Structures are given as C-alpha cells and as structure tokens.
Amino acid sequence: MLLKDATLVSLDPPAVARADLRIEGGRIVERAARLSPGAGEDLVDVAGGVVLPGLVNAHTHLYSSLARGMPGPEAAPRSFTEILERIWWRLDRALDAEAVALSAEVGAVEAALSGTTLVFDHHASPGAIRGSLAALRGAVERVGLRSVLCYEVTDRNGADGCEQGLEENAAALADGASELTRAMVGAHASFTLSEPTLGRIAALVRETGSSLHIHMAEDRADVDDCRQRYGSTIVDRLERHGLLAPRTLLAHAVHVTAPEVEKAHGLGCWIVHNARSNMNNGVGHAPTAFFRRAALGTDGIDQDLFAETRAAYLRMRDAGRPDAAEAALQLLAGGHRLAAAIFGQSFGKLDAGGPADLVLLDYRPPTPLQTNNVAGHLLFGVDRGHVRSVMVGGRWVVRERRVAGVDVEDVYARARAAAASLWERAARLA
C-alpha cells in the first residue's frame, strides 16, 4: 500500500511533515517526499490529510462498556470505597461470559472509532473468571486492535476467586503472544491484597517473566490501609515483593510523593495518569509534575484519548502548570513508548521500520499546522469526530468511518439486550 501526500504528525518529539508512506507486511518500509506506486500496489491519496500514529490507552476496563447509563445505587456513595462497593464491584460480580465478550467488543469498536489502536485492559468478572481473558482477546482481535490483557487478582472475592484470578493470568500468559495481543499479571490494589496473595502474584510474575498491572494509591484509603496494616508506603510494599520492575504499570498514583515516584521510575516502572476518572471519583489530582515514565489511560470511562489528553491538560493548567500543553502531549506520547517496551516495536514513529498503526483524520486546520504548535491543534482542534480511517499492522480496522471487521449494528443490538440483563443482576446484589 502507498499512502500519498499525507501530513504526518508525530508526537515524540512533535513534528509535522508532508510525505508519502509505503507499507508492507504490517510495517512502514519507506518514507519520502514523493514515492512512485509499484506494480499492484494499493494507492491511497490522503490529499494532505493529517496522519497520526495510532493512540495507546495505557489503562482501561473494557467491562465497563456496558455500564453507560446504568442506574445508580439507591444511596449515593459518599467515598471512593463506597463507589467501588455500590457500583463497580456490583457490576463486575454481575458479569457473565456473554457480557464479558460483548463489553470487550463494544469497547474495542469505540476505541477504533476514537483512533485508539492499543488498549491495556485490566479485567474483573468474579462470576465468570475462567476463560475471560481468552474471550477478551477474541473480541478485541475480531475488531482488529492490539491489546495487553490481565485479570485483577484480589482477596475481596474469597480464596477461590483469588485462586481463579491467578490461574486466569497464568493461562493467558501460557497461551502466548500473537501479533496483536500480549498478557500481563493483574492485581486490584494494595488494600484488597493480603501478604500471601501479593507473594503469589510476585511468584507468578517471576515464573512467567511477565510484569504487573495494578491500581496504586488511587485514593487516600489505599495509602492509609497500607500504613496501618503493613507500616509502609505502597511503593515500599510492592518493592519488598520485587514487583517494582521494568514494564510494571502503576495506574493512578494520585497519593504519592516525589521520592516514591522517583523510586518507582528508577526501578523501571510506568505510571498511568487517568485525569477524568480521578476527577469523576473525586480522589484528587495526581502529582504529574513528578512523572517521567508515564502515559495516559481512561480507566474505562471510554476509549477516547483525544478527550483524555484535553482533560489532563485542563486539569494541569488549572493547577497552575505553565507547561501543561507540552506535558499533556508527552503523556499521550508516553503510550507509544510504553507500547514499544511491551511489543518491541517502534510505536509512534512514522518512519521506515515502524509498525503501520495509523490514524487518518478528516481535520483541515484553519490555521497553520507546524512542528511548534502540534499541541495547540491536538488540544483545541482535533477530537474523535475527525477520525476517518484507522490502520493496525497495515490492515484497515476503520475505513471511511466504518468498522471493517465486525457488524457494529449487530454487536450493539446484542450489547443493549445484555446490558439490560446485566443491570438487573447488579441491582439484585447486596
């Protein structure tokens, strides 16, 4: 395939250039100002349209796709732990195998339509644990996206639920990687993990050569619990178990200090900032000024990284950061660096050798688009409505705003029926 006359916009570092891209075998094999089409090569005239690297959602919960519009609990939650207990832990306990698969398919469709080509999913379905990650993998791969999957191990569902969660992570890792999918070991959060369970999680990480994906210090309650029960910070607790390591994902990190962040980064960990979720749950604002190895996640609110980047910028700007625009762009670009660490490919680089994970935008800037103002256009001009076509590994996932791999109307019709049943089951749970 040859993409002709594209306005290529990369993020790390920000750059804008007019060029052609030749794609073969799922990769960009040539980039130049003018390339001539070869025999039998599919020619796509971009006509000056903007092409971005596919976006990366570094922390999400696909199972929340069927929660949109779900009635709230009779008694409104008054704290973060009550939000978990009265909403999300009821929802995940109500999930069955059908709802797991459909929520993943809906989430993947919405990610694709938002220009998100890779999702790091943190899954929980206590009533349907076995086979859940295989169901997620199948659903996301049907849509054509990349994913990094894990099951959140926790003690909150009893010994059997904990055991099955460990086994589900082990099974996903044993299934092996594919072109599109990788697996990690998942854990909920320190305050729902005993010392023996955390030890078993650490053993699984060591035995499989994998890495951990965990919520950390999202709310003050997580930090206080660790202090009271273990006499340490969460960072120190994870370090004692050998879980702070390269490619470890620490989601949220709202209530952490600069030395804690420095220790985590020094050991190779990544922090995932989820600005909209943090504001929605009222848990506080992460100290993003300390973050160096960091990326953006949506925490399951949706799969829209354009909206997430804008919210992260606005929250940092409201907090008084003069470099908020540049910082927000670096968080978005951080997803590409994280993806490169997991997949071993140069994500985010629109150069020869990089994976052909691309987003074609129907965005015609009314002002000059150039290297020194990329952040201004992404934060104040571009949104998911501009996504026209999406490519993953050289294959069209979205073409002219139509998802190629699945019948979206059928998926959504089945999802609506499954969601109604899911909400009824969740409402019955104490």
N, C-alpha and C positions, 0 to 999 in steps of 0.2 A: 504494500500500500504506500502511496505517496501523498502526504498532506502538503498542498501547495499554498504558498502565500499566507502563512499564519503569523499572527502577532504573538510570539512566545513570551510568556510572563513567568519567570521563576521567582522563588521567594528567598532562597538561601544561597548567596546573597540576592537581594532584589535586583532583577534585571529585565529589560524589555528589548526584544529584537525581532525584526521581520525576517523570517526564514522558512525553508521547506524542511520537512522531516520524512525520511524513508524508514519504513517499519517492516521488519521481517522476523519471524519466529518469536513474536511477542516482545521484541525489543526495538528500540530506536537504533538503526545501524548507520545512519548518515544524517548529517545536518549541514545545510549550506544555504547561501542566499538564493541560489537558483539550482534546482536539480531537474534533470530531464527524466520523464517516466520511462521505465523499462518495458520490455515486451510482456504483455499480460498483467501489468501492474495496475491495481485499482487506484485511480486518480481521484482525490477528494480536494476540491477547490474550496479552501477556507475563506477566500476573498477578504483577507485582512482581519478576520475574526480572532478573538482572543483565545489562546490555548493555555491552560494551566496544567500543572501536574495534578493527578488525582489526589483528593484530600484524604486525610487519615483521622479517624475518630479513635483516640487512644484509650477511651474508657466509656463503655456504654452497656446498657442492659436491654437486649433485644426483646426480652419477655415483657417489657413494659409497653410494647407496641399496641397491645390490646387494652391498655388502661385508659386511653384517651376518652374523656367524657364519663368515666366511671363515677357513680355517685359516691360522695364522701361518707365517712362514718357519722353515726348519729351525734356522737360527742366529738367536737373538733379537737384535734391534737394540740397540746399546749407545749410540746417539746419535740426535739428531734427523735428521741427514743419512742415517743408516742406516735409520731408519723410512721416510723417503721412498724410498730406493733399493730396499729389500727388500719394501716393502708397496705404497705408493701409486703409485710410478712403474711398478711391475709391473702393478698393476690398471689404471691409465689406458692403458697400452700394449696391454692385452688387450681393451679395449672395442671392440666392433664397432657398426655402425649400430643393430642391434636392441637391444643392451644400453644404448646411449645413450638411445634413446627410452623404453625401459621403466624405466630408472632415474629418468628425469625424471618419468614418470607416477606411479611409486610415491612419489617424493619429494613431488610435488605433492599426492597423496592424503593422505599423512601430515601435510603442512603444514596442509591444510584441516581435518583431524580434530583438529589441535592449536590451531586458532584463528589460524593464520598465514595472512594473505591476500596477502602480497607477499614474494617472495624475490629477493635479489640473488645470482645464481648466477655462480660462477667455474669455467668448464668446461675440461676437458682430456681429449682422446681421440686421442693421436698416430696411431693406426692408422685413425681414421675422423674426420678433421678436417672435410673439405668437407661442408657441409650439416648439421653437428652442431647449430649454433645454431638453424637452422630446425626441426630435429627437437625440440629442447628447447622452442622456442616453441609448436609444435603440441601437444606433450604437456601443457604447463602450461595453455595456453588451453583444451584439452579439459576439464580439471578445473575451470577457471573462475577461476584465480588470476591475479594480476598478477605480473610478473617484470621484472627488469633483467638482461640476459644479456651475457656476454662470453666470449671464448676466451682462455686464458692463453698468450701468446706467450713462447717460451723458446728458448734455443740448445741445450738438452740433447738435442733430437731431430734435430740436424743442420740444415743450411741449408734443405733442402726443408721440413722440419717447421716451421721458423721462418717461411718464406715463406707456407706454407699457413695458419698461425695468423693472420698479418697479414691475409691475404685473407679469412679467415672473419669476422674482426671487421669488415672493410670491407663485406662482403656483408650482414651483419646490420644495420649502420647504413644501408646503401643500401635495404634492404627497408622502412625507415621504421617509425615508431611506430604502434601500434594503441591502442585503448582500454586494453588490458591490459598491453602489452609495450613496453619500451624496451631500447636496447642501449648498451653502453659499450665501451671498448677495454680488453682484459685483458692482464695481464703476470704471469708467475710471481713472481719475486723477483729482487732485485739480483744475487745470487750466480750466477744462471743466465742473466744478460743481459749481453752484450758492449756496448761503447760504440756500435758501429754499429747494433746491434739496438735499443738504447734510443733512439737517434736516430731510427730509423724509426718506433718506437712514438710518439714525440713528434710526428713529422710527421703521422702518421695522426690523432692527437688534434686537432692544429691544423686539418688539412684538413677534418675532418668536424664540427668544433665540438663534439666529444664530451668525455669525461673518462676518467680512468684508474681501473682497479680492480686493485690489486696487493698481494701479501703484502709486509710490510715489517718487518724486524727481529724476525721471529717467534722466531728462535733466535740465539744469540751468533755462530754460524758465519756468518750473513748479514752481521752487522756487521763481524766480523774480515776477511772476504773483501773488503769494500768499502774498509776501511782499507789492507789490504795491496796491493790492485791499483790503487786509484784515489786513495789518500791523503786520503780524506774520509769523512764520515758518509753514510749512505744518504739522509738528508734533503737534505744539500747536493748529492749526486749527482743526485737527482731534480729539485732546484731548478735546477741548471745546464741541464737539458734542458727546462725550462719545464713540468714535469709536476706541480708543486705548484700547484694552482689550485682554484677553487670546484668542488665536486662530486667532486673526486678522493677515492677510497676507499682508505685505508691500513689493510689488515687486520692485526691483531695488535698491532704496535707495542709489543712486550714490552721490548726492549732499547733504549730511547730515553731521552734526558734531558729535563728540563723545558724548557730552551731549544729543543731540537729540536721538542718538541710545540708550543711557543708559535709557532715559525716556521711549522710546518705549518698550525696553526689560523689564524694571521694571514693566510695566503695562501688561506684558504677551504676547506682540506681537512677531510675527515671521518676519524675513526679508528674502527675496528670492533673491539670487545673480544669475544674468544671464550674465556671463562673455562674451560669444561670441556675444550676442546681443548688449551689451554695446560697444564692440569693433567695431562691424559691423556698428553701428549707430554713432560712434564717439562721444559718450556722456560723456566719461570719465571713470574712474575706481572707483568702489565702495570702501569705506574705510573698507575693510573686517577685518582688524585687530581689529576693534571695535565690530564686530558681535559676539554674544554669542549664541543666539537662532536663528539659520539660516539654510537654506537649499539651494539646487541648483535648478534652473529652466532653461529651454531652450528658453523661450519667443517665441516659435513657430518656431524657426529655423529648428528644427527636434525634435525627441523624444529620442535622443541618450545621455544618461547620462554619458557613458564612455568618449565620446568626450568632453562633457561639463566639466567633472571633470579635464581632462587633460588641457583644455584651462584655467580653473580657476587657476590651479597650475602654468602654464607657465606665466600667467599674474602677479600673486603674486610674482613669482620668479624673473620676470623681474623688478618688483618694488622694489626688494631687500629684500623680506621677507625670513629670514633663515629657518623658519618653514613652508614654503609653502606646502610641501608634506603632512605634518600632518594636516595643515589647510584645504587643499583640501579634504582629506579623511573625516574630520569632517563635512564639508559642505555636502558631499554625504550622510554621516550617519545621518545628520540632517533631511533629508527627512523621515527617519524611525521614528524619534522622533515626527515629525510633524504628520505623519500618525497615530501614537499611540494616540496623543492628539485628533484627529478628530474621529477615529474609536473605540477608547477604547480598542485596542488590542496591544500586544507587538510586533509590526513590527520590523524587523531587528534582532530579537533574534532567533537563530536556536536551540531553546531549547523546551522542553515539555511545551505546553500551548500556544506557538506562532502560528500565522496563517501560513498555508503551502503555502506561496508565495515565490517561489524558482526559481532560475535560474541555470540551469546545463550548464557548459561551456565545450567546447572542447578545453581546454587550458592545454597543457602539459608543465609545466615550465622547461626551460633548465637549471635553477639554483635552488637552494633550495628555497622553499616557506615556510616561517615560520612567526610566530607572529610578529617578529621585522622588517619584510620587506614587509608586505602586501601592503603598499602604493607604494613601488617601482614596484611591479608586476602590480598593477592596473593602474598606471600612464604610465608605459613604456612597458607593455606586453599585457594586455588584451584590446580587442576592441569588437565592436558589432559583428564582424565576428566570434567570438568564441562562440556566443550564440547558443546552440544546442537545448535545451528544456526549456520551461517556464511553471510553475505551478502557479495558482492563486486559493486560497481557496481549495487546494487539487485536483483541476482539471487541466488537461493539456490544456494549451492555445496554446502552440507550442510544437510539438513533432517531434524530429529529423528534425528540421528546417522547418517544415510545420505547418502553422496556422490551428488549428483544427476546429474552429467554423464557418469560412466563406470561400467562394470560392474567393481566392485572385485575380486570373486572371480575374474573372468577375467583382469584385469590381474595379480593376484598369482600366479595359476597360471602364466601365461606368464613372469612375472618369476622364479619359482623355477627353471623349466627353463633360462632364460637365465643365471641366476646360477651354476648348476652348471657350465655350459659355460665361463662367464667365469672361474671359479676354476681350472678345469683349464688354460685357456690361460695364466693368470697364473703358475701353478706351473711351467709349462714355460719361462718366460722367465728368462734369466740375470740 
